[in-house]
Amino acid sequence: MPISRSTAVTWSLSAVAAGALLVGCSGSVSVGDSASKLSKDKLSATVAEKLAETTGRPEPDVTCPEDLAGKAGATTRCTLTAGDGSTLGVTATVTSVDGGRIDFDIEADDTASPAAN
């Protein structure tokens, strides 16, 4: 029995989430000498790269709507979007800051949201 396209995409997004949660995905970015935040574009690219490394899948399309403050405990929500428009929420949380280096954890939601009609 063939799997429908939306089911396959949801499964794919769920696999990304499960892989990220099981392996414990994290990132570290150098933002310069005195920058106190990670730009939303650099964060989006880093989250996509780390999720791809963790799951062994191609880099997903990740969009982060705001910069990530360079302060331990700061968080922001990003969105992973599949080709059919279904989405998966991803949270980036700063774990430590050392000068111009920001370390953060990445946690994907357990379930994807279907594409809007």
Secondary structure, 3 states (H helix, E strand, C coil): CCCCHHHHHHHHHHHHHHHHHHHCEEEEEECCCCCCEECHHHHHHHHHHHHHHHHCCCCCEEECCCCEECCCCCEEEEEEECCCCCEEEEEEEEEEEECCEEEEEEEECCCCECCCC
